[in-house]
Amino acid sequence: MQPTSDASVTTGLGEAVQALLPALERFIRFDDRDLAALEHARWRAALDQPLPERGAGAEATLRVLAEVVIPHGLRTGSPGFAGWVTTMPTVVPAAAGFAASIAAAQRFWRHSGNFLEHVALGWLAQLLGLPASCQGTFNSGGSSANLIALGAARQWACEQRGIDASREGVGALQRPRIYASNQVHHVVHRAAGVLGLGRSAVVALPTDRGFRLDVGALRERLRRDAAAGCTPVAVVASAGTVNTGAVDPIREVLQACRDEGVWLHVDGAYGGFGVLDPEVEPLFDGLREADSVAVDPHKWLAVPLGCGATFVRDASLLGRAFTLEPAEYLEGSARHVEELGSQFDDLGHPFHDFNVEQSARSRGVTVWAALQEIGRDGMRARIVRHDGFARRLEGLVRASPVLELLAPVTLSICCFRYVPQGLAPGPGREQALRALNQEIVRRLHAEHHHVPSSTELDGTFAIRPCYINPRTTAADIDDLAQAVERIGAQAWRETVGTAGAW
């Protein structure tokens, strides 16, 4: 790494990367020591420094990265991590992400990264069974993916009433409504707020015993709101809720939307790839006909974080909702020509006209790399394996005298809790079980190997592992069930010994 006219080095990339590789290799071995927790005070002190007036230089900075930052990083790739709906990228997409940060740092203009945005979106559409005519666009994740889809829905609902929402706003839209189950992801409420519809525009509808949207309740509410003068903007069906993995009855919801003339958006950010599992594929009937679909490759596909995707059936509508006003410095300086003399003669595929971002790296490079590496068969095998893990845990829970299943298993989430034998019914029973299971989750995390998350199901606290981690094995499933039984028994003995301190 040689000095340049700038304070930073601009050469010696291989040398810089090589300086970090040993630390990265050690990190992804994932031993059972959570150094970020165990050495919290030390690394915080090392990093919590004032802004330097004079830089430390490349070698010193790389040394801090290798010795302080990387060893105390986030362990979402650890085989026992099954929390929330997130994971660490696998090796090839991670390498592709690094390559894209250098060679595809901006996704527009004519270059390989821009083209791979187009290719990767086509591949994703094929995986999901969506029409090739859908307009796809990459974005930063489920929040943006749902925002963009609902922005298109808002544009459509307004245009049906002679309003151009993108130019005139939504002030003339009478009492807008977005309909979803009470299990819908909370990013939908935020999207409604950002889009000017208001968070209170989201109507939370009841679910059946499987935590799936009650279509009868949807139809009744659509009719009642229409009579009251409300404007239906969209219905959101969840293709895999983040609480339980439930898949709403998409075909029935689609029919209700068609009957009432309402936009259907399917939030498949977590569970959309579940369509690849033959055992649950029928649950996704109707997905292909939805008006918009959101999916997150940075979840089950295990590409670097910050990669979501939105697909909209009507490309021109999406363009009207999100197109940028032309800027002479950009469009004016890149005119389309028949034969390229420079990659800067043309902007390439104009993805910045279909979402809320203008500048963005090529996320398509990472999605292309992941699918180029494992193909449709490899992705299907991953989905089937992870769904199988949840069913395996379900079987262990049902067979255990002290574990209780709290929701049907559909995709790769299993919700359950520990219930000690001999716990008598009574007014304090649920409170005691809540405190006990909260303590079990806390101790699981502290042991550093098993990291499930938790959730609330009809007021009941649930332990909630979600399997999307490519490094997880069947042994981790068995170990988790045993660990919950072991920790639960120990914590319960301590509770009884302290006269019910919880």
N, C-alpha and C positions, 0 to 999 in steps of 0.2 A: 504494500500500500504506500504509494508515493504521494508526497504533498502536491497540492495543486494551487491555482490562484484563489480557490475558495477555501474557507476554513475547514470544510469537510473533505474527506478523500472521495474521489470519483473513479478510482481504479482499484484493482486488487480485490474484486468481489469474491473470487474463489478462496483467497486467503482469509477473508473476513468470515465467510461461511464455515470454513474448516475450523476456525477458532471456536465456533459454537457447537459443532457436531458432537464432540464427546459428551458435553453436558446434556444435550438433547437426547442422545442415546441412553444415557443413564436415567434420565427422567422417565422415558417411556418404558422402562423396566417395571415401574410401578410396584416397588416393594411396599410393605404395609406401614411405612412411616410417613405420616402426613407432615412434612417439614414446614409447610406454610403455617400450620397451627403450632407445631412443637417449637419452632424457632421464630415465632411471630415478632417478638420484641427486637431480636437481632436484625432481621432483614428490614423491618420498618425503619430502624435507626440508621441503617446503612443507606437507605434510599431517600429518607426524609431530610434532604439537604437543601440549602438555599440555592437559588439560581446562580450558576457560576458566571462570573464576569469573563473569565478566560476558560475556554473548554479544556477538558482533560485529555482530549485527543482520541484517536480511533482505538488504539490498542488498550488503553485504560478503560474505555467505555465497553469494549467487547469483553474485557475481563470481568467487569461488573455483571454484564449479562450472563456470562458463563458461570460465575461463582455465586451470584446472589439472586438474580431474577429467575433464571430457568429452574434451579433446584426448588424454588418456592412457588412454582406455578400451579395452575388449576388442574386437578387430577380427574377431569371428566372422562378420560380415556381408561382409567383403571378398570380392570375386569369386573370388579364388584360395584362399580358405579351404575346405578339404575334410577337416578333421581330426575324429577322434572321431565322435560323432553329435550334433552341436549346430550351431546357427546363430543368427542374429539375427532378431528379428521383422521382418516387412515393415511398411510404414508404417501401414496401416489398423488391423491388430490392435494395433500399438503405441499408436496413438491411443486405441483402444478400451480398452486396459489402463489408460491414464491416466484415461480417463473413469470406468472402473469403480472406480479407487482413490478417486474422489471421490463418485460417485453410486451405487455398489454396493459400498461398503466392507465390508459384512457380507451374506452371501448368504441368511440367513433373514429372515423376515417377508415380507409381501406387497408386492413392488415389482418393477420391470421386471428387475432383475438376477437375482432369484430365479427368475422365470419363464424367463429366457433360459438359466439352468442346465438347466432341463427341456427347452427347445427345442433347445439345442445338443447335449445328449446324444442326443436323438432323431435329429438330423441325423447325428451321428457313427455311430450304430448303422446308419442307412440306408447311409452310405458303406461301412461294413465288411460290409454284408449280414447283420447280426445281427437276430434277432427283435425286434420292437417291444416284446415282453413282458419283455425283459431289464431288470434294474435297473442303471442307470448311476450313477456318481458321479465327480465330479472330485476330483483330489488334486494333490499337488505334483510328480509325475513318476513315472518308471518304478519307482523304489524303492518308493514308497508304493503305486503301482498293483498291483505284484506282491505286496506285503505284504498288501493288502486281499483280493486274490483268493485267496491261500494261507490267509489267515485264514478265509475262507468255506469253503475246502476242509477245513481242520482241523475246523471246526464240523460239517461234513457227516460226515467220517470218524468223529468222536466220537459223533455222534448215531446212526450206524448200529450203534454198540456200546453204546447206552444211556447215553452220557456227554454232559452239557451243558458243552462246553469253556469257554464264555464265563462260566459261573457256577462250575463245579467245578474248572477247570484241566485239565491234560492228564496229571496224574500217573498216572492209571489206563490211559493209552494205551500199549499194549505195543510197544516198539521201533518208533516211527514212521519212515516212509520217504517221501522225495520223490524221484522219478526224473526225470532229465534227461540230456541229452547232455553230453559234456565241453566243449562249446562254449557252454553256457548262461551267461547273464549272472550275474556274481557277486552281484548283489543278491538272487538266490534263496537263496543260502547265508545271507546276513544275515537275510532274512525268516524262515528256519527257526530261526535263533538267537533272534530277537526273539519269535517265536511259542512259544518254549519247547520246540520239537521238537529243537533242537540242530543246529549246522552239520553235524555228522557224519551227520545223518539224510539229507542229500542224496547220492544215489547217482549218481555220474558214469558214464554209459554210453558205449560207444565209438560212433564215427561211421563212415560209409562214406567213399569217396574224395572225395565232394562235401561232406564235413563235415556231413552230415545224420544225425540219430539213427538208429541201427541198431535197427529194430523187432524183429528176431529176438532180439537181445541183451536188449531190454526185456522181451519175453514170457518169455524164459528166466529172467531175474532176478526178475520178478514171481512166477513159480511157485516158484522156489527160496526166496525170502523168505517166501512164504506158508507153505511147509512148515516153515520155521524159526520161525514164530510172529510174524513182523514185521507191522506194520500199514501198509498203503499209504494215504498221505494224499492224494497227487496225483502225476500225471505232468505235467511241464512240456514242452510242445512250443514250439520257437522259430519264430516266423514272421518270420524275418530275424535271424540271429545278428549280433552287433556285430563279430565278427571278419571274416567273409567275406560276410555277407548270405544265407547258406544258409537255406532254408526246410525245416524237418523235414517228413516225410511225414504231414501232419496226419490225413488220412483213415485211414491204416493205424494211426497211434497211437490215434486215436479208437476204432477197432474193438478194439484190444488192451485199451483201458480199459473198454469196454463188456463185453468177454468176462470180464474179471477184476473188474468192479465197482469201478473206480477213477475218481476225479475227474480230468477233463482240463482243465488250464489252458493257454491259449495266450499266450505272451509276444510280443505284437506291438508292443512299445513303439517300436522303430525301424521294423520292416518291415511292420506291419499294413496300412498304407495301400497297400502294394504290390499288394493285391488289385485295385486300380483299373487296373493295367497289363494289358491283354488278353494280352500275351505270356506273363505268368507267373501270371495269374489261376487257371489249373487247379491250381497248386501249393497254393492256399489252400482246396481242397475239404475240407470237414469243419469249417472255422472256425465256421460258423453253428451247429453242433451242440455246440460246446465248452461246458463248464460255466461257464467264466469266460475273459475276454479282457482283456488290458491293452494300452493304446495311449497314445502320448505326442503330443498335438497340438503341444507346443512343439518337436518335432523337425520332421517333414516338413510339417506345416501352417504352421509359422513364426509361431506366436503367442508372446507373451512367455513367457520361461522360468518354470517353476513350474506347468506345466499338464499333468497326466497324467489318464488316465481308466480306470476299471475297469467292466467289464460282467459281471454274474452272472445266470445264467438264473433262479435261484430267489430272488426278491426277499425273501421272508419269511425264508429262511435267512440271507441277508446281514444282514437286520435283527437276527436273533437273535445273530449273531456280533458286531455292532458297535453296537447301540443303546445310547444313554445311559440311565442311570437317570433318571427324571423329577426335575427340579429345580423347586421351587415358584417360584423367582424368574424362571424362564424360561417353562416350559410353563404354570405356574400363572397367569402374568400375561398370557398370550396365549391366550384361549379362542376356539374356532372359532365364528363367527357367520354367519348366513345372509347378511346384508348388512353390508358393511364400513362402519364409521363412521370408522375409522382404519386405516392400513396395519399398525399394531401390534396389531390385534385378532386376528391369525392369523399363525402362523409360516411359512406358505407351504409349499412342497415341502420336506420334512424331510431334506435331504441329510446333515445332521450325524448322522443315525441309521444311516448306511451307510458310514462310514469312520472314520479315527482323528482327524479334525479336528472341532472344534466351530466355532470362529471362523475364517472364511476370506472373502476377497473373492470376488466372483462371477467365476470363471474362464470361465463360459459366455458372458459378454459378448464376450470376445476370440475365442472359437471361433465364435460366431455371426457376428461381424464379418468374420472371415476367410472363412467360407463364404458369407456374404451378398455379399461383394465378388466372389469368383471362381467360386462355384458348384461343382457336381460336375464340370462340364466343365473348369474351370480347374484344379481339383485333380488330375484325371486327367491333364491335359496336363503338369503339373509332374512327376508321378510318371513318366510315360512319358519325358519329357525327361531326367530324372536317371538313370533306368535306362539310357537310351540313351547317356548320357555314359560310364557304366561300360563298356558294350559297345564304345563307340568307343575308349576307352583300351585295352580288351582287344585290339582289332584292331591298334592301334599297337604294343602290346607284342609280339604274335605276329609282326608284320612286322619288328621290330627285331632286328639281330644281337646286341645286347648287353642286351636286356631279357628277363626270364623270368617267365612267368605262374605263380603259386603256388597259385591256387585257382580253381575255376569261378566265373564271374560270373553271379549270379542276380538280384540287385536292383541297388542303386546303389553297390556297393563293388567295387573291383578291387585285388587283392593281387598285387604283383609285386616284382622286385628287379633290380638292375643286376649283370650278370656280364660282366666284361671279356673280350674275345676273347683267346684264347691262354692263359687261366689253366689251368694243368695240374692234373689230379686229384692228390690227395695228402692226407695226414692234416691238413694245415693249411688246406685249401681253404675249408671251411665257416667256420672262424674268421675267415679273411681276408675272406670275403664279408660276414659279419656286421658286422665293423668298418667295411668300406667303405660298406655301405648305411646304417649308423648315421650315418656322416659325411655322406653325401648328404642325409639327412633334416635333419641339423643345419644344413647350408649352405643348403638350401632355405628353412628357416625364417628364417635370417639375412638372406637376400635379400629377405624381407618380402612377396613376392607369392604364392608357392605354399606352402600350409601343409597338407600331408597329415599323417596320424598314422602310426603303425607298429603292428605286432602280431607275435605269434609263432604260427606254424603248424607243428605237429609239430617244434618245436625250430628252425625256420627263421625268421630275421628277415625281415619283409616290410614294404615301403612300402605304405601302406593309405589311399588317398583314399576318402572316403565323400561322395557327392554328394546333399545335401539343401538346399543353399544356393540360394535363389531368384535370387540375383544372379550366379551362375556361368554362363558362356557356353561354347559349344563351343570357342571359341578358347583358353579356359583349359585345356581338356583337352589340346589339341595342344601348348600351351606347356609343360605339366607334363612330358609325355613327352620333349620336347626338352631341358628343363632337367635332367631326371635323366640323360639321355645326356651332356649337356655337363659337368655337375658330376661325374658318375661318371668320365668320361675324365680330367678334370683331377685329381681326387683319386687315381685309380689311377696316373697318371704320377708324382705326388708320392710315392706309396707305393713304387713301384719305384725312384725316385730316392733314397730314403732307406733302401734295402736292406730293404724290407718292415717299416717301423716298426710297422705294425699287426699 
